[in-house]
Amino acid sequence: MQAPVRLKAGPRLGEGRVEVLREGKWGSVCDHLWDVPAASVVCRELGFGTAKEALNRAQLGQGPGAQAPAR
């Protein structure tokens, strides 16, 4: 079973910081190894198709909660 995933704090639909639900709390995905193929998996899961880019270094701000590894 996959963990629920969402996008938060994005300026437009289909953009945002990736967060996953773990043990009842939302946490940001660590972007250390974040790349377009990883972002594409999340985009497809959310119904957006393939990612055009994968931002890192918390360009959309750090989220609350613990960080989950990107891989």
SVG drawing of the C-alpha trace seen along z (x, -y; Angstrom):
<svg xmlns="http://www.w3.org/2000/svg" viewBox="-5 -31 26 33">
<polyline fill="none" stroke="black" stroke-width="0.4" points="0.0,0.0 1.3,-3.4 1.3,-6.3 -1.0,-9.2 0.9,-12.0 0.0,-15.7 1.4,-19.0 1.5,-22.0 2.5,-25.7 2.7,-25.6 1.9,-28.8 -0.2,-26.9 -2.2,-23.7 0.2,-20.7 3.1,-22.6 4.2,-22.4 6.2,-20.8 5.7,-17.1 4.3,-15.8 3.5,-12.2 1.2,-11.0 3.0,-8.8 1.5,-7.7 -1.3,-10.3 1.1,-13.3 2.0,-15.1 5.8,-15.5 7.8,-16.9 9.9,-14.7 13.6,-15.3 14.9,-16.7 18.5,-15.6 18.2,-13.0 15.0,-14.5 15.1,-14.5 12.7,-14.6 12.1,-10.8 11.2,-10.9 8.9,-13.9 7.3,-12.2 6.2,-9.3 4.5,-11.7 3.0,-13.7 1.5,-10.6 0.2,-9.3 -1.7,-12.7 -2.9,-12.6 -0.7,-15.3 1.4,-13.2 5.2,-13.6 7.1,-16.3 8.6,-19.2 11.2,-19.9 12.1,-18.9 13.0,-21.8 15.3,-21.2 16.9,-23.1 13.4,-23.8 12.7,-26.3 9.0,-26.2 9.7,-26.4 10.3,-23.7 7.1,-22.0 6.1,-21.1 6.8,-17.6 9.5,-15.1 11.1,-14.7 10.7,-11.5 13.5,-10.2 12.9,-10.8 13.9,-7.2"/>
</svg>
